């Protein structure tokens, strides 16, 4: 069976999330004339362990959906990620026949670019200890391999108890720096691990959508359980998936993500974790990709070219979100409390339809969780100095905001039609642009993915 990004996350939620860990606080519904600042966690502060290496940021890369990738594809993705301040990819692999050939292309492409890679074994797919040992032996010595304390960094997607990692290290002859995605309770006191990675990147309760924003409660549970070992924190911009009953991994829901990307990076600057992993670079099926679209190769959208994720991913770029994260990544690495902006930019995003729109020909139906999202248009300002932001959404009246220097997020009620953004400073227009996609009150399928654009 084809190894899909969508199946991965479904199993992740079942195996990796904590049912009783508070991951969210009640969402505040905001006035259109106020800054949509991220909600603050009510959790007490927890000290994060000091890492033996510099702060680094990785992006989760789904190798299972890129069987058609060539060396040039890897080179392009690496160049884009590196330009955004991302240090490397966490290469999520399963038991696919093409896994090793794609790993070889990836390691070769990264070798001359000062770009680091590590393998994240998807334990819902790859469970053969001999193959795991072979892969470790083959790639741990590559020049692009990320290492800590001289040991190759290794992670997982779930998999507690699936294999004996001490035995694998003995068989492969490779001593590893293991930072798996296990539950916090499974990491506590575990002598096999060097740290831990959480997949709790979206607000949920018992794996169900909720009307709430993220907090750092789950992070603090991991940090406490790790007791001084390294913690890799998750960051994700969005979640929407819409696979129907025509596929084996049918699922149709969204998690509240209206201000998640901005909010979560603000939390990261306060948490100061040892490592950060962005979820994801290219999981198109769940709409949390920050990498480029592939109109020339829709097979990577984790669904057939005439069906599947293509219907909610095509012409829905997320590249602008990398500009936001780049500012925060720099601040995180420098230990700063806020990002420093050196170039004016507006990054905007919005859905293409109001949440109650009835779609004409979608047998899957509306997604669970749609009631919790707000019908708003969002803009993140990255400013060198204060300016006035004006957002005009469809036929609604223009709304102005006094935007300070630095990074801020704003929202206005969604209006059907064009979405326009303008920045005025000292009486002159500094930036002005219109989104290339309009908001419409008609649709054929329920698409709760985000359209992301920039004004520079």
C-alpha positions as CSV (number, residue, x, y, z in Angstrom):
1,X,0.0,0.0,0.0
2,X,1.2,3.5,-0.8
3,X,2.7,5.1,2.3
4,X,0.7,8.3,2.8
5,X,1.0,11.5,4.8
6,X,-2.6,11.3,5.7
7,X,-2.5,7.8,7.2
8,X,0.5,9.0,9.2
9,X,-1.2,11.7,11.0
10,X,-4.3,9.7,11.8
11,X,-2.2,7.1,13.5
12,X,-0.2,9.8,15.2
13,X,-3.3,11.3,16.9
14,X,-4.4,7.9,18.1
15,X,-1.0,6.9,19.4
16,X,0.8,10.1,20.3
17,X,-1.5,12.7,21.8
18,X,-2.3,12.8,25.5
19,X,-6.0,12.5,26.3
20,X,-5.7,14.3,29.6
21,X,-3.0,17.0,28.9
22,X,-4.5,20.4,28.5
23,X,-3.3,21.6,25.1
24,X,-5.6,24.6,24.7
25,X,-7.4,27.5,26.3
26,X,-10.8,28.9,25.3
27,X,-10.5,31.0,22.2
28,X,-11.2,34.7,22.5
29,X,-13.4,36.0,19.7
30,X,-11.8,39.2,18.5
31,X,-13.1,42.6,17.4
32,X,-12.0,43.5,13.8
33,X,-10.3,46.6,15.1
34,X,-7.9,44.9,17.5
35,X,-4.7,43.1,17.1
36,X,-5.2,39.4,17.1
37,X,-2.5,38.7,19.6
38,X,-1.9,35.1,20.6
39,X,-3.4,33.9,23.8
40,X,-1.0,33.4,26.7
41,X,-0.5,30.0,28.4
42,X,-1.7,29.7,31.9
43,X,0.9,27.1,32.6
44,X,3.7,27.7,35.1
45,X,7.2,28.1,33.7
46,X,9.3,25.0,33.2
47,X,13.1,25.2,32.7
48,X,14.2,23.7,29.4
49,X,17.4,21.7,29.4
50,X,20.5,23.3,27.9
51,X,21.4,21.5,24.7
52,X,24.9,20.4,23.9
53,X,24.5,22.0,20.4
54,X,23.3,25.3,19.1
55,X,19.6,26.0,18.7
56,X,18.4,24.4,15.5
57,X,15.2,24.3,13.5
58,X,14.1,21.4,11.3
59,X,11.1,20.8,9.0
60,X,9.4,17.4,8.9
61,X,9.7,16.1,5.4
62,X,7.4,13.3,4.1
63,X,9.7,11.0,2.0
64,X,6.8,8.6,1.5
65,X,5.1,10.9,-1.0
66,X,8.1,11.9,-3.1
67,X,8.8,8.7,-5.0
68,X,9.1,10.7,-8.2
69,X,11.6,13.2,-6.8
70,X,14.9,13.8,-8.7
71,X,18.1,15.4,-7.5
72,X,16.9,18.8,-8.7
73,X,13.7,18.6,-6.6
74,X,15.7,17.9,-3.5
75,X,18.1,20.7,-4.3
76,X,15.3,23.2,-4.8
77,X,13.6,22.3,-1.5
78,X,16.8,22.5,0.4
79,X,17.6,25.9,-1.1
80,X,14.2,27.2,-0.1
81,X,14.3,25.9,3.4
82,X,17.9,27.1,4.0
83,X,17.0,30.6,2.7
84,X,14.2,30.6,5.4
85,X,16.6,29.9,8.2
86,X,15.7,26.2,8.5
87,X,18.7,24.1,9.3
88,X,17.6,20.8,8.0
89,X,14.9,18.2,7.3
90,X,13.6,15.5,9.5
91,X,13.2,12.8,6.9
92,X,10.1,10.8,7.7
93,X,10.5,7.4,6.2
94,X,8.5,4.2,6.0
95,X,9.0,0.8,4.5
96,X,8.5,1.9,0.9
97,X,10.7,0.3,-1.8
98,X,12.1,3.6,-2.9
99,X,13.0,4.8,0.6
100,X,16.8,4.3,0.3
101,X,17.0,5.7,-3.2
102,X,15.3,8.9,-2.0
103,X,17.5,9.1,1.1
104,X,20.5,8.9,-1.1
105,X,19.3,11.7,-3.3
106,X,18.5,13.8,-0.2
107,X,21.9,13.3,1.5
108,X,23.8,14.0,-1.7
109,X,21.8,17.2,-2.3
110,X,22.4,18.4,1.2
111,X,26.1,17.5,1.4
112,X,27.5,20.7,-0.2
113,X,24.9,23.1,1.2
114,X,25.6,23.1,4.9
115,X,22.1,21.7,5.3
116,X,21.6,18.9,7.9
117,X,19.4,15.8,7.7
118,X,18.2,13.2,10.2
119,X,16.0,10.2,9.8
120,X,12.6,10.1,11.5
121,X,11.5,6.4,11.4
122,X,7.7,6.1,10.9
123,X,7.1,3.2,13.2
124,X,3.5,2.7,11.8
125,X,5.2,1.5,8.7
126,X,8.9,0.6,9.2
127,X,9.2,-2.0,12.0
128,X,11.9,-4.4,10.8
129,X,14.9,-3.9,13.1
130,X,17.2,-5.3,10.5
131,X,16.2,-2.7,7.9
132,X,16.4,0.1,10.5
133,X,19.9,-1.1,11.4
134,X,20.9,-1.1,7.8
135,X,19.6,2.4,7.1
136,X,21.4,3.7,10.2
137,X,24.6,2.1,9.1
138,X,24.3,3.4,5.5
139,X,23.5,7.1,6.3
140,X,24.8,7.9,9.7
141,X,28.3,8.6,8.3
142,X,27.1,10.9,5.6
143,X,28.5,14.5,5.8
144,X,25.0,16.0,5.9
145,X,23.9,13.9,8.9
146,X,23.0,16.0,11.9
147,X,24.9,14.9,15.0
148,X,24.9,15.9,18.6
149,X,27.9,15.0,20.8
150,X,29.3,13.1,17.8
151,X,26.2,10.9,17.6
152,X,23.8,10.8,14.7
153,X,20.5,12.4,15.6
154,X,17.6,10.0,15.2
155,X,13.9,10.5,15.7
156,X,10.6,8.6,15.2
157,X,7.0,9.0,14.4
158,X,5.4,7.2,17.4
159,X,6.7,3.6,18.0
160,X,7.2,3.2,21.7
161,X,8.1,-0.4,22.3
162,X,8.0,-1.4,18.6
163,X,11.8,-2.1,18.5
164,X,14.6,-2.4,20.9
165,X,16.9,0.6,20.2
166,X,19.7,-0.7,22.3
167,X,19.7,-3.9,20.2
168,X,19.6,-1.9,17.0
169,X,22.6,0.2,18.0
170,X,24.5,-3.0,18.8
171,X,23.5,-4.6,15.5
172,X,24.3,-1.5,13.4
173,X,27.4,-0.6,15.3
174,X,26.0,3.0,15.4
175,X,25.6,4.8,18.7
176,X,22.7,7.3,18.2
177,X,21.3,10.4,19.8
178,X,17.6,9.2,20.0
179,X,14.9,11.8,20.3
180,X,11.7,9.9,19.5
181,X,8.1,11.0,19.2
182,X,6.7,9.1,22.2
183,X,4.3,10.2,24.9
184,X,5.7,12.2,27.8
185,X,5.0,9.4,30.2
186,X,6.9,6.9,28.0
187,X,10.0,9.2,27.9
188,X,10.1,9.7,31.7
189,X,13.1,7.8,33.1
190,X,13.7,6.0,29.8
191,X,17.4,5.2,29.5
192,X,17.3,4.6,25.8
193,X,16.5,8.2,24.8
194,X,18.6,11.4,24.7
195,X,15.5,13.5,24.4
196,X,11.9,13.6,23.2
197,X,9.7,15.1,20.5
198,X,6.1,16.0,20.8
199,X,3.6,15.9,17.9
200,X,1.0,17.9,19.8
201,X,1.0,20.9,17.5
202,X,-2.7,21.7,17.3
203,X,-5.4,22.4,19.9
204,X,-7.5,19.3,20.5
205,X,-9.3,17.3,23.2
206,X,-9.1,13.5,22.9
207,X,-8.1,14.0,19.3
208,X,-11.2,16.0,18.5
209,X,-11.3,19.7,17.3
210,X,-12.1,22.2,20.0
211,X,-12.9,25.9,20.2
212,X,-9.6,26.8,21.7
213,X,-6.1,28.1,21.0
214,X,-2.9,26.3,21.8
215,X,-1.1,26.7,25.1
216,X,2.3,25.3,26.3
217,X,0.8,22.8,28.7
218,X,1.8,19.8,26.6
219,X,5.3,21.2,26.1
220,X,5.7,21.6,29.8
221,X,4.6,18.0,30.4
222,X,7.3,16.8,28.0
223,X,9.9,19.0,29.5
224,X,9.1,17.8,33.0
225,X,9.1,14.2,32.0
226,X,12.5,14.6,30.2
227,X,14.1,15.9,33.4
228,X,16.9,17.8,31.7
229,X,17.2,15.8,28.5
230,X,16.7,17.6,25.2
231,X,13.2,18.6,24.1
232,X,12.2,19.2,20.4
233,X,9.1,21.3,20.2
234,X,6.6,21.1,17.4
235,X,5.4,24.1,15.4
236,X,2.7,24.0,12.7
237,X,0.7,26.6,10.8
238,X,-2.6,24.8,10.0
239,X,-4.6,21.6,9.9
240,X,-7.3,20.6,7.4
241,X,-7.9,17.3,5.7
242,X,-10.8,16.1,3.6
243,X,-10.3,12.6,2.4
244,X,-13.6,10.8,1.8
245,X,-14.8,7.2,2.0
246,X,-13.3,6.4,-1.4
247,X,-9.9,6.0,0.3
248,X,-8.8,3.7,3.1
249,X,-7.6,6.6,5.3
250,X,-10.9,8.5,5.2
251,X,-10.9,11.6,7.5
252,X,-12.6,14.9,7.3
253,X,-11.8,17.5,10.0
254,X,-9.8,20.6,10.9
255,X,-8.1,21.9,14.0
256,X,-8.5,25.6,14.9
257,X,-5.5,27.3,13.3
258,X,-6.7,30.9,12.7
259,X,-3.7,32.4,14.5
260,X,-1.7,29.3,15.3
261,X,1.4,30.0,13.2
262,X,2.0,33.5,14.8
263,X,0.9,32.3,18.3
264,X,3.1,29.2,18.3
265,X,6.2,31.1,17.3
266,X,5.6,33.6,20.1
267,X,5.4,30.6,22.5
268,X,8.6,29.2,21.2
269,X,10.5,32.4,22.0
270,X,9.3,32.0,25.6
271,X,9.9,28.3,25.8
272,X,13.4,28.3,24.3
273,X,13.4,24.6,23.6
274,X,16.6,22.8,22.5
275,X,15.2,22.1,19.1
276,X,12.2,23.0,17.0
277,X,10.6,20.8,14.3
278,X,8.1,22.4,11.9
279,X,5.2,20.1,11.0
280,X,5.5,20.1,8.1
281,X,7.4,20.9,4.9
282,X,5.3,18.9,2.5
283,X,2.3,17.2,4.1
284,X,-0.2,18.5,1.6
285,X,-2.9,16.0,2.6
286,X,-3.2,17.7,6.0
287,X,-2.7,21.3,4.7
288,X,0.2,22.1,7.1
289,X,2.9,22.4,4.4
290,X,5.2,25.4,4.2
291,X,7.1,24.1,1.2
292,X,6.4,24.9,-2.5
293,X,3.5,23.6,-4.5
294,X,4.1,21.2,-7.3
295,X,1.7,21.9,-10.2
296,X,4.0,20.0,-12.5
297,X,3.8,16.9,-10.3
298,X,0.5,16.6,-8.4
299,X,1.3,13.0,-7.3
300,X,3.1,14.5,-4.3
301,X,-0.2,15.9,-3.0
302,X,-0.9,12.5,-1.4
303,X,-3.7,11.6,-3.7
304,X,-4.6,10.8,-7.3
305,X,-4.2,13.6,-9.7
306,X,-7.9,13.7,-10.3
307,X,-8.9,13.3,-6.7
308,X,-7.6,13.4,-3.1
309,X,-5.7,16.3,-1.7
310,X,-5.2,18.0,-5.1
311,X,-8.8,19.4,-4.7
312,X,-7.8,21.4,-1.7
313,X,-4.2,22.1,-2.4
314,X,-4.0,23.2,-6.0
315,X,-3.4,27.0,-6.3
316,X,-3.2,27.3,-2.5
317,X,0.4,28.3,-1.8
318,X,1.8,28.6,1.8
319,X,5.2,30.1,0.9
320,X,4.5,33.4,2.7
321,X,4.4,31.6,6.0
322,X,8.1,30.9,5.7
323,X,8.7,34.7,5.8
324,X,7.0,34.9,9.2
325,X,8.9,31.9,10.6
326,X,12.2,33.2,9.3
327,X,12.0,36.2,11.5
328,X,11.1,34.1,14.5
329,X,13.8,31.5,13.7
330,X,16.5,34.2,13.9
331,X,15.1,35.4,17.2
332,X,14.9,31.9,18.6
333,X,18.5,31.1,17.6
334,X,19.7,34.4,19.2
335,X,17.8,33.9,22.4
336,X,15.8,37.0,21.7
337,X,12.3,37.7,23.2
338,X,11.0,39.2,19.9
339,X,12.0,39.1,16.2
340,X,13.8,41.9,14.6
341,X,12.4,43.0,11.2
342,X,14.8,44.3,8.5
343,X,12.3,44.5,5.6
344,X,8.7,45.6,5.4
345,X,6.2,42.9,4.4
346,X,2.6,41.9,4.8
347,X,1.8,38.2,4.9
348,X,-1.9,37.6,4.5
349,X,-4.0,34.5,4.6
350,X,-7.7,33.5,4.4
351,X,-10.0,30.7,3.4
352,X,-11.8,31.0,0.1
353,X,-15.3,30.7,1.4
354,X,-17.3,31.5,4.6
355,X,-17.6,28.5,6.9
356,X,-21.4,28.0,6.4
357,X,-21.2,27.9,2.6
358,X,-23.0,24.9,1.2
359,X,-20.9,23.1,-1.4
360,X,-22.8,21.7,-4.4
361,X,-21.1,18.4,-5.2
362,X,-19.1,17.1,-2.2
363,X,-20.1,13.6,-1.1
364,X,-17.7,13.8,1.9
365,X,-19.6,16.7,3.5
366,X,-18.4,19.6,5.7
367,X,-15.5,18.9,8.0
368,X,-15.8,18.4,11.7
369,X,-14.5,21.6,13.5
370,X,-15.7,24.1,10.9
371,X,-17.9,25.8,13.5
372,X,-14.9,26.8,15.6
373,X,-13.1,28.8,12.9
374,X,-13.8,32.5,12.4
375,X,-14.9,34.0,9.1
376,X,-12.0,36.5,9.0
377,X,-9.1,37.6,6.8
378,X,-5.7,37.7,8.5
379,X,-2.6,39.8,7.9
380,X,0.7,39.6,9.7
381,X,2.8,42.8,9.5
382,X,6.6,42.6,9.6
383,X,7.6,46.3,9.9
384,X,10.9,48.1,10.4
385,X,8.9,51.1,11.9
386,X,5.3,51.8,12.7
387,X,2.8,52.3,9.9
388,X,-1.0,52.2,9.2
389,X,-2.4,48.9,7.8
390,X,-5.6,49.0,5.8
391,X,-7.5,45.8,5.0
392,X,-10.5,45.8,2.6
393,X,-12.3,42.5,2.5
394,X,-14.7,42.2,-0.4
395,X,-17.6,44.7,-0.1
396,X,-16.9,45.5,3.5
397,X,-15.7,48.9,4.6
398,X,-11.9,49.3,4.9
399,X,-10.5,48.7,8.3
400,X,-7.4,50.5,9.6
401,X,-4.9,49.5,12.2
402,X,-1.9,51.3,13.8
403,X,0.7,48.6,13.3
404,X,3.9,48.9,15.4
405,X,7.4,47.9,14.4
406,X,8.1,44.2,14.6
407,X,5.7,41.4,14.0
408,X,2.0,41.7,14.7
409,X,-1.2,39.9,13.5
410,X,-4.5,41.5,12.5
411,X,-7.9,40.4,11.3
412,X,-11.1,41.7,9.8
413,X,-14.5,40.1,9.1
414,X,-14.4,38.2,5.8
415,X,-16.2,39.7,2.9
416,X,-17.0,38.1,-0.4
417,X,-14.8,39.3,-3.3
418,X,-11.3,40.6,-3.5
419,X,-9.0,41.0,-0.5
420,X,-6.9,44.2,-0.5
421,X,-4.0,45.2,1.7
422,X,-2.3,48.6,2.0
423,X,0.5,50.0,4.2
424,X,0.8,53.8,4.7
425,X,3.7,55.4,6.4
426,X,4.2,59.2,6.7
427,X,1.3,59.8,4.4
428,X,2.7,57.7,1.5
429,X,1.9,54.2,0.3
430,X,4.7,51.9,1.3
431,X,3.0,48.6,0.3
432,X,-0.1,47.7,-1.6
433,X,-1.5,44.5,-3.0
434,X,-4.5,42.3,-3.7
435,X,-4.8,38.6,-3.2
436,X,-5.0,36.6,-6.4
437,X,-7.8,34.4,-5.0
438,X,-11.2,35.8,-4.2
439,X,-13.5,34.8,-1.4
440,X,-16.7,33.3,-2.8
441,X,-20.0,32.2,-1.3
442,X,-20.4,29.2,-3.6
443,X,-18.3,26.1,-3.9
444,X,-18.1,22.5,-5.2
445,X,-16.0,21.0,-2.5
446,X,-15.4,22.0,1.2
447,X,-12.0,23.6,1.2
448,X,-10.8,24.9,4.6
449,X,-7.2,25.1,3.5
450,X,-5.6,28.6,3.7
451,X,-4.6,30.7,0.8
452,X,-1.4,32.6,1.7
453,X,0.1,35.5,-0.1
454,X,2.5,38.4,0.5
455,X,2.8,42.1,-0.2
456,X,6.4,43.3,-0.5
